[in-house]
Amino acid sequence: MYVKIHRMPSDVMLAACDKELLGQSFAGEGTRITVAEAFYGGEIVDAPTLAERMKSVSILNLVGERVIAVAIAEGMVSEENVIVIGGVKHAQAVVL
């Protein structure tokens, strides 16, 4: 899984995707997502490391089955808030 941290003036965002999705685009039902290397392509991590990083940010932007499974297991994302774009799971969350 790739993970990249983006620091903004008032928030810290974690962008993560399943490794094989990097660089691809997906579309379906009027929605499109591009898993751009500039946004998602940071370092490769395992599930425990991803889970730890998720706890230190205020916004999550996630793409892929494995990445989202970690977020659900950690209670960061609810299954009912996951959408599917072109057969690929996507979720965004604000961490309070």
N, C-alpha and C positions, 0 to 999 in steps of 0.2 A: 504494500500500500504506500502511496505517496502522500506526504503531508507537507504543507507549507503554511507558515505563519505570516499574516499581513498585519502590520501595526498601523493604526490610524490615530488621529488626535485623541479620540475619546473611546475607542474600542480596539480589541485585538481579535482578528478573525483567523480561524483555522480552516483551510481548504484541504480536503483529502479526497482521494479517489483510489479505486482498485487499480493496481499497476497496469493491467492490460488495457484500461480505458483511456490512458493518457494520450492526447493527440487526436482523439476521435470525436465525431459529432453525432448526435442522435436527435431525431425528430419524431413527433407523433401528436396527433390531436391539437394542432395549432401551436405547439410548444417545441422549442429547439434548445439544445444545450451543447456547447462545445467544451470539451474537457481540455482546455488550453494548457500547454506546458508552462507558460509564463505565470498562470494563476495557481495551478494544482501541482506542478512539478517541483517539488522541494526534495526532501530526503526520503529514502525508503525506510519504513519502520514496520515493526511487528505489531500485533494487536494490543499487547499490554502497553507498549510505548504510546500508541495512538490514544488509548484510553486515558493515560496520564496527561497527555497534551490537551485533550478535550476539556479537562478540568481546569485549565489555566487560561481559557479564552472567554470572550463574551459573545462571539458569533461563530456558528458552524455552517459550513457549506460542504456538503458531502455527496459523492457520486459513487455508486457501486454496491453490490450485494454485501461484500465483506466489510467495507467501511461502515455501512449503515447497520449491519448486524452488531458491530462493536458499540455504536452509539445507542442502539436499542438496549443491549445488554447492560450498559452503564446508566440507563435511565435518562439519557440526554435527548433522545428523540422517541416519540411514540409511533408505533407502527401505523396508526391511522393518519399520521401526518407525512407519510412517505408517498411521493408520487412516482409514477413510472413514465419515462419519456423514451419512446422508441425501444422499449423493452429493458431499459436501464433505470434502476432506482436512484432517486434524488431526494435530498432533504436539506432544508435550511432551518436553523434554530437560533434563537436568542437565548443565551444562558443567563438566568437571573440569579 
